[in-house]
Amino acid sequence: MIRLGTRGSALALAQARWVAERLRGEVELVPIKTSGDERRRGTPELADKSRFVKEIEEALLAGEIDLAVHSAKDVPAELPDGLIILAVPERADARDAICGAPSLAELPEGAVVGTASLRRRALLLALRPDLDVRDLRGNVDTRLRRLAEGDFDAIVLAQAGLDRLGRGTEGHPLDAARFVPAPGQGCLLIEARDADEAAAEACAGLTDGAANSCLIEERYLVHRLGATCHTPVGVHAVEGGDSRTLTAFAGLPDGSRWIRDELEAPLGSGPPMLALNVAERMIAAGAGELLEEAERAVAGG
């Protein structure tokens, strides 16, 4: 029996069931409450992104579970000693989606838009400075309920999350080249103890080559820029034909200043060379200073 650790939210369980159906052998889902799940509504979102994976990784290191499944965007660039990324399945839709309006352009001036993401806030205000972007937390169902109750004119969620919960038609995907997704968005990541042969056997054949290569590019760029959960950063890599394209965004939470870059390279160059080149270009353009300013703004707020 393979014990697969996961967060206990409806979305996390749906993702874990999807993975369980593709593992070799019988699987037991083990829901684990994380410090991110215990965070109280209305308190500042200043904790490290590991708050959504820390307790699951501790259970994995302690041998209480055999594998862990995470949303890749929740996993810090540096893994704890003794743990490895064992598999990256095929990627779901990486785009963000607007709910409550057909498109961002069709929102009326001054529309109230809800999100809990600094990246989404920065992108919304960079593209539409007139919007009234307000904090919105809770699971997907809670956010959609508040939209239906009229608390917001629109909200922005991950299209992959809507799809996995069977609510995909409620979102209108945003162009990933302009509204750059979070690094790893749409990807699941399977984590295991290093040198665990049984875990490796259970995950055999689960990794999708394109998804894995793109995730490596995205995670490396975040690492190279020194980005944190306090800094609005979007990164999206996609393969098509014989090339891989990487688009990146870094900005201030109020959307007043930002840097965007895009670069294409042949697939033969291999990851993370594309991310390295984009990172160097963005740093030369002042991304490091911009992200430091963003971090100070969030900490001071």
Solvent accessible surface area in square Angstrom, and as a share of the most:
residue,aa,sasa,rsa
1,M,143,0.64
2,I,25,0.13
3,R,79,0.29
4,L,0,0.00
5,G,0,0.00
6,T,1,0.01
7,R,56,0.20
8,G,39,0.38
9,S,37,0.24
10,A,55,0.42
11,L,44,0.22
12,A,10,0.08
13,L,41,0.20
14,A,18,0.14
15,Q,10,0.04
16,A,0,0.00
17,R,121,0.44
18,W,68,0.24
19,V,0,0.00
20,A,23,0.18
21,E,136,0.61
22,R,104,0.38
23,L,14,0.07
24,R,136,0.49
25,G,59,0.57
26,E,126,0.57
27,V,38,0.22
28,E,83,0.37
29,L,49,0.24
30,V,38,0.22
31,P,79,0.50
32,I,29,0.15
33,K,137,0.58
34,T,1,0.00
35,S,45,0.29
36,G,10,0.09
37,D,56,0.29
38,E,88,0.40
39,R,58,0.21
40,R,171,0.62
41,R,167,0.61
42,G,67,0.64
43,T,55,0.32
44,P,101,0.64
45,E,44,0.20
46,L,74,0.37
47,A,49,0.38
48,D,85,0.44
49,K,49,0.21
50,S,30,0.19
51,R,27,0.10
52,F,38,0.16
53,V,1,0.01
54,K,101,0.43
55,E,46,0.20
56,I,1,0.00
57,E,12,0.06
58,E,85,0.38
59,A,9,0.07
60,L,0,0.00
61,L,83,0.41
62,A,68,0.53
63,G,28,0.27
64,E,106,0.47
65,I,1,0.00
66,D,26,0.14
67,L,0,0.00
68,A,0,0.00
69,V,7,0.04
70,H,8,0.04
71,S,23,0.15
72,A,3,0.02
73,K,71,0.30
74,D,18,0.09
75,V,3,0.02
76,P,28,0.18
77,A,43,0.33
78,E,124,0.56
79,L,47,0.23
80,P,48,0.30
81,D,139,0.72
82,G,42,0.40
83,L,10,0.05
84,I,58,0.30
85,I,61,0.31
86,L,44,0.22
87,A,3,0.02
88,V,2,0.01
89,P,1,0.01
90,E,105,0.47
91,R,53,0.19
92,A,35,0.27
93,D,41,0.21
94,A,9,0.07
95,R,91,0.33
96,D,0,0.00
97,A,0,0.00
98,I,0,0.00
99,C,1,0.01
100,G,54,0.52
101,A,11,0.09
102,P,79,0.50
103,S,34,0.22
104,L,16,0.08
105,A,86,0.67
106,E,111,0.50
107,L,10,0.05
108,P,86,0.54
109,E,153,0.68
110,G,37,0.36
111,A,4,0.03
112,V,24,0.14
113,V,0,0.00
114,G,0,0.00
115,T,2,0.01
116,A,25,0.20
117,S,30,0.19
118,L,43,0.22
119,R,16,0.06
120,R,21,0.08
121,R,61,0.22
122,A,0,0.00
123,L,3,0.01
124,L,0,0.00
125,L,24,0.12
126,A,22,0.17
127,L,50,0.25
128,R,39,0.14
129,P,106,0.67
130,D,52,0.27
131,L,10,0.05
132,D,52,0.27
133,V,14,0.08
134,R,121,0.44
135,D,71,0.37
136,L,2,0.01
137,R,38,0.14
138,G,39,0.38
139,N,88,0.45
140,V,20,0.12
141,D,67,0.35
142,T,32,0.19
143,R,41,0.15
144,L,10,0.05
145,R,121,0.44
146,R,44,0.16
147,L,29,0.15
148,A,91,0.70
149,E,105,0.47
150,G,58,0.56
151,D,63,0.33
152,F,14,0.06
153,D,70,0.36
154,A,0,0.00
155,I,0,0.00
156,V,1,0.00
157,L,8,0.04
158,A,19,0.14
159,Q,10,0.05
160,A,3,0.02
161,G,5,0.04
162,L,0,0.00
163,D,68,0.35
164,R,60,0.22
165,L,46,0.23
166,G,70,0.67
167,R,73,0.26
168,G,18,0.17
169,T,133,0.77
170,E,69,0.31
171,G,8,0.07
172,H,76,0.34
173,P,57,0.36
174,L,16,0.08
175,D,82,0.43
176,A,13,0.10
177,A,40,0.31
178,R,142,0.52
179,F,3,0.01
180,V,0,0.00
181,P,0,0.00
182,A,15,0.12
183,P,19,0.12
184,G,1,0.01
185,Q,1,0.01
186,G,7,0.07
187,C,2,0.01
188,L,3,0.01
189,L,0,0.00
190,I,0,0.00
191,E,0,0.00
192,A,0,0.00
193,R,59,0.22
194,D,86,0.45
195,A,89,0.69
196,D,32,0.17
197,E,147,0.66
198,A,79,0.61
199,A,4,0.03
200,A,44,0.34
201,E,101,0.45
202,A,4,0.03
203,C,7,0.04
204,A,40,0.31
205,G,82,0.79
206,L,20,0.10
207,T,63,0.37
208,D,50,0.26
209,G,53,0.51
210,A,45,0.35
211,A,5,0.04
212,N,47,0.24
213,S,20,0.13
214,C,6,0.03
215,L,4,0.02
216,I,71,0.36
217,E,0,0.00
218,E,0,0.00
219,R,30,0.11
220,Y,64,0.24
221,L,0,0.00
222,V,22,0.13
223,H,92,0.41
224,R,98,0.36
225,L,17,0.09
226,G,53,0.51
227,A,18,0.14
228,T,61,0.36
229,C,35,0.21
230,H,33,0.15
231,T,11,0.06
232,P,0,0.00
233,V,11,0.06
234,G,0,0.00
235,V,0,0.00
236,H,26,0.12
237,A,2,0.01
238,V,75,0.43
239,E,51,0.23
240,G,49,0.47
241,G,74,0.71
242,D,124,0.64
243,S,21,0.14
244,R,8,0.03
245,T,32,0.18
246,L,0,0.00
247,T,8,0.04
248,A,0,0.00
249,F,5,0.02
250,A,0,0.00
251,G,0,0.00
252,L,13,0.07
253,P,19,0.12
254,D,86,0.44
255,G,9,0.09
256,S,75,0.48
257,R,119,0.43
258,W,121,0.43
259,I,30,0.15
260,R,94,0.34
261,D,20,0.11
262,E,72,0.32
263,L,43,0.22
264,E,108,0.49
265,A,17,0.13
266,P,92,0.58
267,L,60,0.30
268,G,79,0.76
269,S,52,0.34
270,G,20,0.20
271,P,44,0.28
272,P,43,0.27
273,M,90,0.40
274,L,1,0.01
275,A,0,0.00
276,L,47,0.23
277,N,59,0.30
278,V,0,0.00
279,A,0,0.00
280,E,87,0.39
281,R,115,0.42
282,M,1,0.01
283,I,65,0.33
284,A,93,0.72
285,A,67,0.52
286,G,23,0.22
287,A,0,0.00
288,G,25,0.24
289,E,115,0.52
290,L,8,0.04
291,L,7,0.04
292,E,106,0.47
293,E,57,0.26
294,A,0,0.00
295,E,54,0.24
296,R,153,0.56
297,A,56,0.43
298,V,24,0.14
299,A,68,0.53
300,G,71,0.68
301,G,102,0.98
